[in-house]
Amino acid sequence: MTDPLHVLDNPAWSALTGPQRTHGEVAGPVARYHPEVSAFGAFADVPAPPDWAALAALVGPGAVVITTGCTGTPPEGWEVEYDGEAVQLTGERLVGAPAPALPAGVEVVTLGAADATDMVELVALTRPGPFAPRTWELGGYVGVRRDGRLVAMAGERMRPVGWAEISAVATRPDHRRQGLGELLVRQVAAGIAARGEVPMLHASTDNTTAIRLYEAMGFTLRRHTRFVATRSPGTAEVDQPVPTLPPRG
């Protein structure tokens, strides 16, 4: 008998069948977020052909869905849009750490529906990873504005039981090297810890600068994993673009 998977080995499934169930749909051995919220889907375990068929039925024809953890080689009819390696880092050392003091002149604001257009624009510019018009609904989003313009942001994505993933860490190129990204990651991590969960995150293996920063902050490598974006068989009524990939952090 094999050991049960750790929730972080299959984070989207744990999130979609647990804390984030209202943000998606579950159909037997497969699940997905509402597409306006996130392009991620999940299998209950390493998928067999019937599981891919179930996912196709759930997402509909021509839909792009991203899987991680329990993924695999899709069967004939599916198109692989992206298949890349990432690291999963966990932040147990950050639990109990106070929220960081704000530098002079820096104000961190909570982001929500009124900021959605600005958030999508910043992600399109900086490409930290997949982000949809309603991803902000997953919670925890904070940012820094200067002269009314959103120049940096970070928030949460998947919430496997007991954990929360920090994601969409983005800073405009002309505002980098000012510590805004680290400041916002620490702010989000403090919020996660305050509700009794542990922060974690993913980063593309080639994003070595971000990985070094996260490790310097106290995150530790848990495992290497894959992110696979696939397009389901058939033709969608409205073409769905490939979400911004890879998950750079």
N, C-alpha and C positions, 0 to 999 in steps of 0.2 A: 504494500500500500504506500503510495507516495505521500509525502508531507504536504499539508495544505499550503497554498501560496500565501506569502506575506502580502498585506494589502498594498504595499508599495511595489510589489512585483506586477500588480495589475491595477494601477491606481484609478483609471477611469471607470472600471467596473465597480470597484468599491465605492467610488463617489456616486455613480449613477444609480446604484442599488441601495444607497444609504443617504448621506447628508444632502446630496444634490438631486435627489429623485425628482423633485418638482421642476428641475431644469431640463429634463429629457424624457426619454421613453425607454421602457424595458419590454422586450418581447422574447420570453423564453431564455435562450442562451446568449442573446445579444442585447446591446443597449446603445443609445446615442444621445447626445445633447440635442436640444432643439437647434437646427442649423443656424438660426439668427444669433444664437448664443455662442456656439462653438462647433467646429467641424469634427470634434473627437467622437469616436464610437468605441465600443469595447466588446470583447468576447468574454464569456465566463471562464474559459480555459483555452488552452492552445487549440485553435480552430481546426475542425475537420470540414470537408466539403459541405455537409448539411448546415454547418454554422455560417459559412459564407453565403449560402442560399438564404438563410434567415436574415442575415444582415442586408442583403440586396432587397429583400421584401420590405424591410424596415425603412431603409433610406430612400428607396425608389430608384428608377433608372437614371443613369448618368450623374449620380451624386458623388461628390468627393468626400471621403471619410478618412480620418486619421486614426490609426491604432498604435498603441504602445504597450509594452509588457507582454501580454498574450497576443501575439500577432503571428504571422507566418507567410507562406507563399500563397498568394491568391490563385484560385483556379482559373481556367480558361474563361474569357469574357470580361474579366476585371483588368483594368489598366493600372500599372504602377506609375504614379506621378512623382513620387519621391520615396527613397529608402535610405535612411542615414543613421549614423551612430550618434549617441548622446551619452552624457553622464548624468547620474542621479545623485544629488548631494542632499544630505540631511543636516538640520540645524539644531540638534539637541543642545549644543553649547550655548545657543542664543536664548533658550528658555530661561526666564528669570532675569535676563538682562533688561535694564530700563530702556525706554524709548530714548533715542539720541537727542541731545540738546541741539537746538536749531542755531546755525551760524547767524550772525548779525545780518539782517536784511533778507533772510530767507523765511518764507511762510509756506507751510505745507497745507494744502487744501484737500478736502474730500471731493472725489469725483463721482459723478452720477449721470443721470439721463441728460441733463443740460450740457454735459461736456462730451457726449458720445461722438459728435462729429469731429471735435478737436482730437480726441483720443485715436480715432481711426486714422486721421491725417498724420498724426505723429508716428503711429505704427507703420504706416505706408512709407514714411520717410526713413525710418531707422531700422525696420525689418527685424524686430526681436523675435518674431514667431507668429503663429496663427492668432488672429484677432478678428472678431465679427462685430457688427453694429451693436449687439446686445451683450457682448462679453462682460461689460461692466456690471451686469446684473449678478455675476458670480461673487461680487463683493470685494471689499477691502481696498478699493482703488483710491490712491492718493497721488497728488502731483504738485508741481511748482509752476506758477505762472509769473511771467515778467512782462510788464506793459500789456497785460491782458492775454498774452500768447502762452499756450501750454508748452513748456520747454522740457519737462521731465515728468515721468509717471512710473508707477508700478502698482501691482495689485495681485489678486488671487485668481486661480483657475480651478484645477481639480482639488476636491476635498475628500480623499480617501479617509476612512474612519480613523479619527485620532490625529490626522495630519491635514496640512493645507499647503498647496503648491504656490509659491511666489512666481509670478509670471509678468510678461509685458513690461519688462524693465527697459525703459527707453529714455534717451536724452538727445535733444537736438545737437547736431555736430558743433554748432557755435557756442554751446553751453557745457561741453564736456570738460573733463579735468578740473571740475569744481567740487567733486564729491557728491553731486546730487543723486546719482544712481545708488551709491552706498547708503546715503541718508534715507532714501525712500525704501530701499530693501530692509533696512533696520526698522523703519517705522512699521512696515507691513508685518515683519516678523514679530515685533512687539505686540501688535494687535492680535495675531494668531495665538501667541503664547498666552495672552491675557484671557482668552476664552477656553484655555485648557488643551489646546492642540499644539503640535510641533511643526515648525516650518520646514519645507523641503523645496527643491527646485530642480529643474533640468537645464542643461546647456549642451549645445553641440560640441562634440569632442574637439573640433578645430577652433573653437572660441576660447583659446588658451588664456587670453587676457582676462576675460570675465571669470573663468574658472579660478585663476590665481587670486582674483579679488575676493571671490566668494570664500575660498579657503582661508584667506587672511582674516576674513570676518568671523570665521569659526565653523563654517560648513565643512562637512567631511564627505568624502566619496563613499557611497554605499554600493553602487553597481554601475556597470555599463548596460545600456539598453538601446533599443531601436525605435525610431519613429517612421511609420510607413503610411504614406498617403496613397489611397487607391480610389479609382473611379469605378462605380458599379456598372454592370452591363446595361446596355440600352442607351437611348437618347432622351435626355431631359427636355421638358417643354421650354425651359429657360436655362441657358448654359450656366453652369456653376464654375466660377474660376477656381484655380488651385489656391488654397490659402497660403499666406506668406510662410515659407519654410526655408531653412530648418528652424527648430526651436532654439534660438541662439542664447536665450537666457532672459 
